[in-house]
Amino acid sequence: RDLHSFPTRRSSDLFVKASSAILLGVLCALILLGFGSSGFYFSQKLFQISQKSRQTNFINAAGETTQSSELRQIEIRLTSSGAPVSGFSGSADGTNWVSADNEVLTLASTKFDTVTVVKGNRQVQRTLTPKEVSDGNLTIDLDAAPEAPEILIVNGTDLRDRTTLLYPVSNADEAAFESELSGAEITEENGEFLIRLPKDHHQKFFHYFKLRAANPAGSAETTIGILNLPEREPTPIYTFEDFDGMRRNLSGSYRLMNDLDLSSIENWTPIGTDQYPWKGFFDGGGFAIRGFAITKTELEKNENGVSIFGATQNAVIRNLRIIEPKIRILNSDPRKTLAAAIVVRAASDTLIENIGVFGGEITSVNAGASGIIAGMNRSVLSNLFNSATVTTDWDQPVLYNTAGILGIGVGYIRNCANEGAIYGRHLTGGITALANATISRTINSGRIYGLPLVGEYPPGGIFQTSDSGHIYDSLFTLGSAVHGGAIFSGGVIDNVRAIGKADLTDPAMLAVLGSFSGSDPDWIFNSSLANGPIPAAIFSGKEIR
């Protein structure tokens, strides 16, 4: 192919032909984001190109800024309970992030006023004294920041008779919603923070919100989901007719009881629309769907995308394998665009967990495409795997997304892996294209082919660029992309590293992702299905907590 991870003559021609004014106008005005006319709009700011000052530093293989030796340097060490901490990152300006080399972080800047160090979901800010700047070394205590869980999924059934939830945070002076839940509030009582939920929270299967705890030294963020399990035994699904019948009750609960073969199906209407989204609970029971193959050459009037589920809201989709799926959208008419993804087109306040797409292909010539989810808002993705090849090839001056797991979205992503090759023209990444979510413990080994954004942000092994995301503890293989990802105008990159292909089966090199042994590992190896690690919960059905 003539699209590569490195800038090519074709990519330079594409950007040179447009004047900078036209390019900025296109990027700001045409934020179609590859999801066509789905109506799935993200209220969070995405691109503020007119306000972006260009980065003058080069980007190295790990997605960090390469620092000039001519700048003033300072060495930073991080401790917790008096012991040294490794695997952290820091920044002198909040934009250029550098990872520590073992236990020492070296930052370079023309001027040091404050520095920020990040470890996981915790941040510590430190105003430097003239002596610390002069000495060129500094030790920061991580324990100065609040401590809180990265994610907390609460069984709403346990809260059925009450509406108050304790926020398990320590060393915090205040806590506030970073992403609110309608009708909820947080109060402080006797040094503890209590979350008061709306009385009707149990009437929906899933709710998402996010909290940030803070004190003068730093902060910690926590994603919280309220999961309400079905009150009655889910309706069993044995046949295609049962499966297709879920659209007759979009708020029902269902469980797949055996593998399904959909090879006889020539056309498919996704379950749930923007006007009438899927609000139900679907448990695949660990079974597989085979033969899901859809080709579109003519687009119907009300179509927004091709996927098993269309739009979802306050829903749960879990415990499913999709084997060798094929989606081909071959109509290049720019007047009608369709997003392509195997599982969900547009997820809102949805929990999607323990799903694997093994093999197959997803192709769209007139919009964005992703292995599992095209777009999400306020949702949680956990334990997902993709090895399908994802391709977009639409030569139009709009932004759209191509990725292995998620095209674009706001929410939380954890324990996800991509092995599929990703071919895109605009925003392209292994896990996601535009990373405005919290992303942790992910890995990509699929080759990423694409073009740079505005000439300086090439496709990334984890993501191409971020405007407000927090990406940490993630790995990509050398050769899959030129870097892990790059900050565009805001966000944090922490401990995103490159590994060799031979390291894909070495638990020691993959330790940042989680456990690989014991009775309940986070990841497993299965050479018949993947070259590297697979989230174990796809087979065990372990629920995120």
C-alpha positions as CSV (number, residue, x, y, z in Angstrom):
1,R,0.0,0.0,0.0
2,D,1.1,3.6,-0.4
3,L,-0.1,4.8,3.1
4,H,2.6,4.4,5.7
5,S,3.3,5.2,9.3
6,F,6.0,7.6,8.1
7,P,5.3,10.9,6.1
8,T,5.3,10.1,2.4
9,R,5.3,12.2,-0.7
10,R,1.6,11.5,-1.0
11,S,0.9,12.7,2.5
12,S,3.0,15.9,2.0
13,D,1.2,16.6,-1.3
14,L,-2.1,16.2,0.4
15,F,-1.3,18.9,3.0
16,V,0.7,21.2,0.7
17,K,-2.2,21.6,-1.8
18,A,-4.4,23.1,0.9
19,S,-3.5,26.5,2.2
20,S,-3.2,26.8,6.0
21,A,-6.4,28.9,6.1
22,I,-8.4,26.3,4.3
23,L,-6.9,23.5,6.4
24,L,-7.8,25.2,9.6
25,G,-11.2,26.0,8.4
26,V,-11.8,22.4,7.3
27,L,-10.5,21.0,10.6
28,C,-12.6,23.3,12.7
29,A,-15.8,23.4,10.7
30,L,-16.0,19.8,9.5
31,I,-15.7,17.9,12.8
32,L,-17.7,15.1,11.3
33,L,-15.3,12.7,13.0
34,G,-16.0,9.8,10.7
35,F,-19.4,8.9,12.2
36,G,-21.4,10.3,9.4
37,S,-24.9,11.6,10.1
38,S,-25.2,9.6,13.3
39,G,-26.2,12.6,15.4
40,F,-23.8,11.3,18.0
41,Y,-22.3,14.6,19.2
42,F,-19.6,15.0,21.7
43,S,-20.0,18.1,23.8
44,Q,-16.4,18.1,25.0
45,K,-14.0,20.2,23.1
46,L,-12.2,18.2,20.5
47,F,-9.9,20.4,18.4
48,Q,-8.9,24.0,19.1
49,I,-6.5,24.3,16.2
50,S,-6.7,28.1,16.0
51,Q,-5.5,28.3,19.6
52,K,-2.8,25.6,19.3
53,S,0.8,26.8,19.4
54,R,2.9,24.5,17.2
55,Q,5.3,22.2,19.0
56,T,8.8,22.9,17.8
57,N,10.3,19.8,19.4
58,F,10.4,16.4,17.6
59,I,8.5,13.4,18.9
60,N,10.5,10.3,19.8
61,A,9.3,6.7,19.6
62,A,7.4,6.7,22.9
63,G,5.4,9.7,22.0
64,E,7.4,12.0,24.3
65,T,9.0,15.3,23.5
66,T,12.7,15.0,22.6
67,Q,14.4,17.6,24.7
68,S,17.3,19.7,23.6
69,S,20.5,19.4,25.6
70,E,20.9,23.2,25.4
71,L,18.0,23.7,27.8
72,R,18.3,23.8,31.6
73,Q,17.8,20.3,33.0
74,I,16.5,19.0,36.3
75,E,16.4,15.5,37.6
76,I,13.3,14.4,39.5
77,R,12.8,11.4,41.7
78,L,9.4,10.2,43.0
79,T,8.8,8.4,46.3
80,S,5.9,6.8,48.1
81,S,6.1,5.7,51.7
82,G,9.8,6.6,51.5
83,A,10.5,4.1,48.7
84,P,11.5,5.1,45.2
85,V,8.8,4.9,42.5
86,S,9.4,4.0,38.8
87,G,7.2,4.2,35.8
88,F,6.1,7.8,36.2
89,S,6.1,10.9,33.9
90,G,6.5,14.6,34.3
91,S,6.1,17.9,32.5
92,A,7.4,21.5,33.0
93,D,4.6,23.1,30.9
94,G,1.7,20.7,31.0
95,T,2.0,19.9,27.3
96,N,5.3,18.1,26.7
97,W,5.4,14.9,28.8
98,V,8.5,12.8,29.4
99,S,8.7,9.4,31.1
100,A,11.2,8.5,33.8
101,D,14.2,6.3,33.0
102,N,13.7,3.7,35.7
103,E,13.5,5.9,38.8
104,V,14.9,9.2,37.4
105,L,13.0,11.7,35.3
106,T,15.0,14.3,33.5
107,L,13.1,17.4,32.4
108,A,14.5,20.2,30.3
109,S,13.1,23.7,29.9
110,T,14.1,27.3,29.4
111,K,12.4,28.2,32.7
112,F,11.2,26.2,35.7
113,D,8.4,27.6,37.8
114,T,6.4,24.5,38.5
115,V,6.6,20.8,37.5
116,T,3.9,18.2,37.4
117,V,4.5,14.5,37.9
118,V,2.0,11.8,37.1
119,K,1.7,8.2,38.3
120,G,-1.4,6.4,37.2
121,N,-4.5,8.4,38.2
122,R,-2.5,10.7,40.6
123,Q,-0.8,14.0,39.9
124,V,1.5,16.1,42.1
125,Q,2.3,19.7,41.3
126,R,5.4,21.3,42.8
127,T,6.5,25.0,42.7
128,L,10.3,25.0,42.6
129,T,12.5,27.1,44.8
130,P,15.5,28.9,43.2
131,K,17.8,26.4,45.1
132,E,16.1,23.4,43.6
133,V,16.4,24.8,40.1
134,S,20.1,25.7,40.8
135,D,20.9,22.2,42.2
136,G,19.2,20.5,39.3
137,N,17.6,17.8,41.3
138,L,14.3,17.3,43.2
139,T,12.5,14.6,45.1
140,I,8.7,14.7,45.1
141,D,6.5,12.7,47.5
142,L,3.6,11.0,45.6
143,D,1.8,10.6,48.9
144,A,1.2,14.4,49.0
145,A,-1.5,13.8,46.4
146,P,-4.9,12.3,47.3
147,E,-5.2,8.6,46.9
148,A,-8.3,7.1,45.2
149,P,-9.2,4.1,43.0
150,E,-8.8,4.5,39.3
151,I,-12.2,3.0,38.6
152,L,-15.0,1.8,40.8
153,I,-17.9,-0.2,39.4
154,V,-20.6,-0.4,42.1
155,N,-23.3,-3.1,42.1
156,G,-26.5,-1.0,42.1
157,T,-28.4,-3.9,43.5
158,D,-26.6,-3.3,46.8
159,L,-27.8,0.3,46.7
160,R,-31.4,-0.5,45.9
161,D,-32.6,0.6,49.3
162,R,-30.3,3.6,49.7
163,T,-28.9,6.4,47.5
164,T,-25.7,7.2,49.3
165,L,-22.3,5.9,48.3
166,L,-19.0,6.5,50.1
167,Y,-16.2,7.8,47.9
168,P,-13.1,5.9,49.0
169,V,-10.5,8.6,48.9
170,S,-7.9,9.7,51.4
171,N,-5.8,12.9,51.9
172,A,-8.3,15.0,49.9
173,D,-9.6,18.5,50.9
174,E,-12.2,18.6,48.2
175,A,-13.9,16.3,45.7
176,A,-16.0,17.4,42.7
177,F,-17.7,15.9,39.6
178,E,-15.5,16.1,36.6
179,S,-18.2,14.4,34.5
180,E,-21.6,14.7,36.2
181,L,-24.5,12.2,36.8
182,S,-27.8,14.1,36.5
183,G,-29.4,14.4,39.9
184,A,-26.3,13.3,41.9
185,E,-24.3,15.4,44.3
186,I,-21.3,15.0,46.5
187,T,-21.0,16.3,50.0
188,E,-18.4,16.2,52.8
189,E,-19.4,14.9,56.2
190,N,-16.9,14.3,59.1
191,G,-14.0,14.2,56.7
192,E,-15.6,11.7,54.3
193,F,-17.1,12.4,50.9
194,L,-20.5,11.0,50.2
195,I,-22.1,10.6,46.8
196,R,-25.9,11.0,46.8
197,L,-27.4,9.3,43.8
198,P,-30.7,10.0,42.2
199,K,-33.5,7.9,43.7
200,D,-34.3,6.3,40.4
201,H,-30.8,5.2,39.5
202,H,-31.8,1.6,39.6
203,Q,-34.2,2.0,36.7
204,K,-31.3,2.0,34.2
205,F,-28.7,-0.7,33.7
206,F,-25.6,1.6,33.8
207,H,-24.6,5.1,34.8
208,Y,-21.2,6.7,34.3
209,F,-19.7,9.7,36.1
210,K,-16.2,10.8,37.1
211,L,-14.8,12.5,40.2
212,R,-11.6,14.4,40.9
213,A,-10.3,14.7,44.5
214,A,-7.8,17.5,45.2
215,N,-5.6,19.1,47.8
216,P,-3.1,22.0,47.5
217,A,-0.4,19.5,46.4
218,G,-2.2,17.5,43.8
219,S,-5.2,15.5,42.6
220,A,-6.6,12.0,41.8
221,E,-9.4,11.0,39.5
222,T,-11.8,8.2,39.7
223,T,-14.2,6.8,37.1
224,I,-17.4,5.4,38.7
225,G,-20.0,3.2,37.1
226,I,-23.3,2.1,38.7
227,L,-24.2,-1.3,37.3
228,N,-27.7,-2.5,37.9
229,L,-28.1,-6.2,37.1
230,P,-31.4,-7.5,35.7
231,E,-34.1,-8.1,38.4
232,R,-35.4,-11.1,36.5
233,E,-33.6,-14.0,34.7
234,P,-32.6,-12.6,31.2
235,T,-34.5,-13.9,28.2
236,P,-32.6,-16.7,26.6
237,I,-31.4,-16.4,23.0
238,Y,-30.9,-19.6,21.0
239,T,-31.6,-18.6,17.4
240,F,-31.1,-15.7,15.0
241,E,-34.8,-15.0,15.3
242,D,-34.4,-14.7,19.1
243,F,-31.4,-12.4,18.6
244,D,-33.1,-10.2,16.0
245,G,-36.1,-10.0,18.3
246,M,-34.2,-8.0,20.9
247,R,-35.1,-4.9,18.9
248,R,-38.7,-5.4,20.0
249,N,-37.8,-4.6,23.6
250,L,-34.9,-2.2,23.6
251,S,-34.9,-2.1,27.5
252,G,-34.9,-5.8,28.0
253,S,-32.3,-8.2,29.3
254,Y,-31.0,-11.1,27.3
255,R,-28.4,-13.9,27.5
256,L,-27.0,-15.9,24.6
257,M,-27.2,-19.6,25.3
258,N,-25.1,-21.0,22.4
259,D,-23.0,-20.0,19.4
260,L,-24.8,-18.2,16.6
261,D,-24.2,-18.6,12.9
262,L,-25.3,-15.5,10.9
263,S,-23.9,-16.5,7.6
264,S,-27.3,-16.7,6.0
265,I,-28.1,-13.1,6.8
266,E,-27.5,-10.8,3.7
267,N,-28.6,-7.6,5.4
268,W,-28.7,-6.3,9.0
269,T,-30.3,-3.4,10.7
270,P,-28.3,-2.4,13.9
271,I,-30.3,-2.8,17.1
272,G,-31.0,0.7,18.5
273,T,-31.1,4.0,16.7
274,D,-30.3,7.6,17.7
275,Q,-34.0,8.2,18.3
276,Y,-34.6,4.9,20.0
277,P,-31.3,3.6,21.4
278,W,-30.6,0.2,22.9
279,K,-31.1,0.6,26.7
280,G,-30.9,-3.1,27.5
281,F,-28.6,-5.7,29.1
282,F,-27.0,-8.2,26.8
283,D,-24.8,-11.0,28.1
284,G,-23.2,-13.2,25.4
285,G,-22.4,-15.9,27.9
286,G,-18.9,-16.3,26.5
287,F,-20.4,-17.7,23.3
288,A,-19.5,-16.7,19.7
289,I,-21.1,-15.1,16.7
290,R,-19.9,-16.4,13.4
291,G,-20.7,-15.5,9.8
292,F,-21.5,-11.8,10.4
293,A,-20.8,-10.5,6.9
294,I,-22.4,-7.3,5.6
295,T,-21.6,-5.5,2.3
296,K,-23.1,-2.2,1.4
297,T,-23.0,-0.8,-2.1
298,E,-26.1,1.3,-1.9
299,L,-27.0,3.2,1.3
300,E,-30.5,3.4,2.6
301,K,-32.1,6.7,3.6
302,N,-32.1,6.3,7.4
303,E,-28.8,4.3,7.8
304,N,-26.1,5.8,10.1
305,G,-23.7,2.9,10.3
306,V,-23.1,-0.8,10.2
307,S,-22.7,-2.7,13.5
308,I,-24.5,-5.2,15.6
309,F,-25.8,-2.5,17.9
310,G,-26.4,1.0,16.6
311,A,-26.9,3.6,19.3
312,T,-26.9,2.5,23.0
313,Q,-27.7,4.4,26.2
314,N,-27.5,3.3,29.8
315,A,-26.8,-0.2,28.5
316,V,-24.6,-3.2,29.2
317,I,-23.0,-5.4,26.5
318,R,-20.6,-8.1,27.6
319,N,-19.1,-11.6,27.3
320,L,-19.1,-12.2,23.6
321,R,-16.7,-13.4,20.9
322,I,-17.2,-12.5,17.2
323,I,-15.3,-14.7,14.8
324,E,-14.1,-13.6,11.3
325,P,-16.7,-10.8,10.8
326,K,-16.7,-8.8,7.6
327,I,-18.1,-5.4,7.1
328,R,-17.6,-3.7,3.7
329,I,-19.1,-0.2,3.0
330,L,-18.3,0.4,-0.7
331,N,-20.4,3.4,-1.5
332,S,-18.2,6.5,-1.7
333,D,-21.0,9.0,-2.1
334,P,-20.0,11.9,0.3
335,R,-23.6,12.9,0.7
336,K,-24.3,9.9,2.8
337,T,-21.7,8.5,5.3
338,L,-21.7,5.3,7.4
339,A,-19.5,4.4,10.3
340,A,-18.4,0.8,10.5
341,A,-17.7,-1.1,13.7
342,I,-18.5,-4.7,14.7
343,V,-20.2,-4.2,18.0
344,V,-21.5,-0.6,18.6
345,R,-21.7,2.5,16.5
346,A,-22.5,5.1,19.2
347,A,-22.3,4.2,22.9
348,S,-23.5,6.6,25.6
349,D,-23.4,5.7,29.3
350,T,-22.7,2.1,28.4
351,L,-20.6,-0.6,29.9
352,I,-18.9,-2.8,27.2
353,E,-16.7,-5.5,28.6
354,N,-15.2,-8.9,27.8
355,I,-15.5,-8.9,24.1
356,G,-13.1,-10.3,21.5
357,V,-13.2,-9.8,17.7
358,F,-10.9,-12.5,16.2
359,G,-9.9,-12.1,12.6
360,G,-12.0,-10.6,9.8
361,E,-12.1,-7.2,8.2
362,I,-13.9,-3.9,8.5
363,T,-13.7,-1.6,5.5
364,S,-15.4,1.8,4.8
365,V,-14.7,4.0,1.8
366,N,-16.8,6.9,3.0
367,A,-16.4,7.3,6.8
368,G,-14.6,6.1,9.9
369,A,-14.2,2.5,11.0
370,S,-13.2,0.7,14.2
371,G,-12.8,-2.9,15.3
372,I,-15.3,-2.8,18.1
373,I,-16.9,0.7,18.8
374,A,-17.1,3.7,16.5
375,G,-17.7,6.3,19.1
376,M,-18.6,6.6,22.8
377,N,-19.6,9.2,25.3
378,R,-19.4,8.7,29.1
379,S,-18.8,5.0,28.7
380,V,-16.5,2.2,30.1
381,L,-14.6,-0.2,27.8
382,S,-12.9,-3.1,29.6
383,N,-11.2,-6.3,28.4
384,L,-11.6,-5.9,24.7
385,F,-9.5,-7.5,21.9
386,N,-9.4,-7.0,18.2
387,S,-7.4,-8.7,15.4
388,A,-9.6,-7.8,12.5
389,T,-8.0,-5.6,9.8
390,V,-9.6,-2.1,9.8
391,T,-9.5,0.0,6.6
392,T,-10.8,3.4,5.6
393,D,-10.0,5.0,2.3
394,W,-12.1,8.1,1.7
395,D,-10.2,11.0,0.1
396,Q,-12.4,13.8,1.4
397,P,-11.3,16.9,3.4
398,V,-13.0,15.9,6.7
399,L,-11.8,14.3,9.9
400,Y,-12.8,10.7,10.6
401,N,-11.3,8.0,12.7
402,T,-9.8,4.6,12.1
403,A,-8.7,2.4,15.1
404,G,-8.6,-1.1,16.5
405,I,-10.8,-0.7,19.5
406,L,-12.5,2.7,19.5
407,G,-12.7,5.5,16.9
408,I,-13.3,8.4,19.2
409,G,-14.8,9.0,22.6
410,V,-15.0,10.3,26.1
411,G,-14.9,7.8,29.0
412,Y,-12.6,5.1,30.4
413,I,-10.7,2.3,28.5
414,R,-8.7,-0.4,30.3
415,N,-7.2,-3.8,29.5
416,C,-7.7,-3.7,25.8
417,A,-5.5,-5.1,23.0
418,N,-5.3,-4.7,19.2
419,E,-3.4,-6.9,16.8
420,G,-5.2,-6.0,13.6
421,A,-3.6,-3.9,10.9
422,I,-5.1,-0.4,10.8
423,Y,-5.2,1.6,7.5
424,G,-6.5,5.1,7.6
425,R,-6.2,8.5,6.0
426,H,-7.0,10.9,8.8
427,L,-6.9,10.1,12.5
428,T,-5.5,6.6,13.0
429,G,-4.4,4.7,16.1
430,G,-4.0,1.1,17.4
431,I,-6.4,1.5,20.4
432,T,-8.2,4.7,19.5
433,A,-7.7,7.5,16.9
434,L,-8.5,10.6,19.0
435,A,-7.8,9.9,22.7
436,N,-10.1,12.1,24.8
437,A,-10.6,9.3,27.3
438,T,-8.7,7.9,30.2
439,I,-6.8,4.9,28.8
440,S,-4.7,2.5,30.8
441,R,-3.1,-0.9,30.5
442,T,-3.6,-1.3,26.7
443,I,-1.3,-2.8,24.1
444,N,-1.0,-2.6,20.4
445,S,1.0,-4.9,18.1
446,G,-1.0,-4.3,14.8
447,R,0.8,-2.2,12.1
448,I,-0.6,1.3,11.8
449,Y,-0.8,3.0,8.4
450,G,-1.9,6.5,8.0
451,L,-1.1,10.2,7.5
452,P,0.1,12.9,9.9
453,L,-2.4,15.5,11.3
454,V,-1.5,19.0,10.2
455,G,1.9,17.8,9.2
456,E,3.3,17.0,12.6
457,Y,1.2,14.4,14.4
458,P,1.8,11.0,12.8
459,P,-0.4,8.0,13.5
460,G,0.3,6.3,16.9
461,G,0.6,2.8,18.3
462,I,-2.0,3.6,21.0
463,F,-3.6,6.8,19.6
464,Q,-2.8,9.5,17.1
465,T,-3.4,12.6,19.2
466,S,-5.2,13.8,22.3
467,D,-6.9,17.0,23.2
468,S,-7.9,16.1,26.8
469,G,-7.1,12.5,27.4
470,H,-5.0,10.7,30.1
471,I,-3.1,7.8,28.6
472,Y,-0.9,5.7,30.8
473,D,0.7,2.3,31.4
474,S,0.4,1.2,27.8
475,L,2.6,-0.6,25.3
476,F,3.1,-0.8,21.6
477,T,5.5,-2.9,19.5
478,L,8.5,-1.3,17.7
479,G,7.6,-1.1,14.0
480,S,3.8,-0.9,14.6
481,A,4.0,2.9,14.5
482,V,6.6,5.6,14.8
483,H,5.4,6.5,18.3
484,G,2.7,5.8,20.9
485,G,0.8,9.1,20.5
486,A,1.1,12.8,20.9
487,I,-0.6,15.5,22.9
488,F,-2.4,18.1,20.7
489,S,-3.5,20.9,23.0
490,G,-4.1,19.2,26.3
491,G,-3.9,15.9,28.2
492,V,-1.3,13.6,29.7
493,I,0.9,10.8,28.4
494,D,2.4,8.7,31.3
495,N,4.5,5.6,30.9
496,V,3.6,4.7,27.3
497,R,6.5,2.6,26.0
498,A,7.7,0.6,23.0
499,I,8.6,-3.1,23.3
500,G,10.1,-5.6,20.8
501,K,7.9,-8.2,19.0
502,A,9.7,-10.9,20.9
503,D,8.4,-9.3,24.2
504,L,4.8,-10.1,23.3
505,T,4.9,-13.4,25.2
506,D,7.2,-12.3,28.0
507,P,5.2,-11.5,31.2
508,A,8.1,-9.6,32.7
509,M,8.1,-7.1,29.8
510,L,4.3,-6.8,29.9
511,A,4.0,-6.4,33.7
512,V,2.7,-2.9,33.4
513,L,-0.5,-4.4,31.9
514,G,-1.4,-6.5,34.9
515,S,-1.1,-10.1,36.0
516,F,-0.3,-13.2,33.8
517,S,-0.4,-15.9,36.4
518,G,-2.4,-17.2,39.3
519,S,-5.9,-18.4,39.5
520,D,-7.4,-15.1,38.3
521,P,-5.0,-13.5,35.8
522,D,-5.7,-10.3,34.0
523,W,-4.2,-11.6,30.7
524,I,-3.6,-14.9,29.1
525,F,-1.6,-16.2,26.1
526,N,-3.3,-18.4,23.4
527,S,-1.1,-18.8,20.3
528,S,-3.9,-20.2,18.2
529,L,-5.8,-16.9,18.6
530,A,-3.2,-14.2,19.0
531,N,0.5,-13.4,18.8
532,G,0.4,-11.6,22.2
533,P,-1.7,-11.2,25.3
534,I,-5.5,-11.5,25.3
535,P,-7.7,-10.1,28.2
536,A,-8.5,-13.2,30.2
537,A,-12.0,-12.0,31.1
538,I,-13.1,-12.6,27.5
539,F,-13.0,-16.3,28.4
540,S,-13.6,-16.2,32.1
541,G,-16.4,-13.6,32.2
542,K,-14.8,-11.7,35.1
543,E,-16.6,-8.5,35.8
544,I,-14.7,-5.2,36.1
545,R,-14.6,-3.8,39.6
